[in-house]
Amino acid sequence: AQSVTQLDSQVPVFEEAPVELRCNYSSSVSVYLFWYVQYPNQGLQLLLKYLSGSTLVKGINGFEAEFNKSQTSFHLRKPSVHISDTAEYFCAVSLNTGGFKTIFGAGTRLFVKA
Amino acid sequence: NAGVTQTPKFQVLKTGQSMTLQCAQDMNHEYMSWYRQDPGMGLRLIHYSVGAGITDQGEVPNGYNVSRSTTEDFPLRLLSAAPSQTSVYFCASRPSRGPNEQFFGPGTRLTVL
């Protein structure tokens, strides 16, 4: 069965510090990978995606993620966070099957402290 | 473009009441879906549709009905509300061909007493 595991439910970090939000997946078919961000009281919006090509992908707001096929991971990183990055982050995989079913992780709440 | 819109934003129901959550998109996307978001559980798929007239069940369909008479609209019906359906509901859409990102509405926060 396919699954997505976000290894940390909450990540507190000080402003201007680096952060890594971890995501691992399990799938018997090839996948496409996404990170979404949800700001308080809003819907989700796309942060970045990996479809093919370079395994290091850059997204909005200075975030980047690296696809590691051997470790089935897609960790999200930012070298220096801001207060405004406080939000919930969701890792998602889209299965390379008809319909491209999407599975979401449980989310990681990033809390940036001054 | 308005993107994906949802109404209402908030709703309180009593156990046993029924209601419809509305969702519309103006991007001509074939694929639409409904999720519920509960703390610590991420997003769980309730129902989805790959085009007008075609719907299917997701992960947690019990207690919900959907229909898709037009490309634009995808309402979610709660038949007889239960406290377990207290949640935040999100509608999303995307083009059906290819591994495209989903576009989400702002959500409906539902409380069932």
Contacts between the chains, C-beta under 8 A, distances in Angstrom:
chain1	res1	chain2	res2	distance
A	4	B	42	8.0
A	9	B	40	6.7
A	32	B	99	3.8
A	34	B	101	6.3
A	36	B	104	7.9
A	41	B	107	7.9
A	42	B	106	6.2
A	42	B	107	7.5
A	43	B	4	7.5
A	43	B	90	5.8
A	43	B	104	3.6
A	43	B	105	5.4
A	43	B	106	4.9
A	43	B	107	5.5
A	44	B	43	7.7
A	44	B	90	7.1
A	44	B	92	7.8
A	44	B	102	7.6
A	44	B	104	4.5
A	45	B	104	7.0
A	46	B	101	4.5
A	46	B	102	7.9
A	49	B	101	6.1
A	51	B	99	6.0
A	90	B	42	6.4
A	90	B	43	7.0
A	94	B	99	4.4
A	96	B	99	7.2
A	99	B	50	6.8
A	99	B	96	7.7
A	100	B	98	7.0
A	100	B	99	4.9
A	100	B	100	7.6
A	102	B	45	7.9
A	102	B	102	6.7
A	104	B	35	7.9
A	104	B	42	4.5
A	104	B	43	4.4
A	105	B	42	5.6
A	106	B	40	5.9
A	106	B	41	6.0
A	106	B	42	4.1
A	107	B	40	7.9
A	107	B	42	5.3
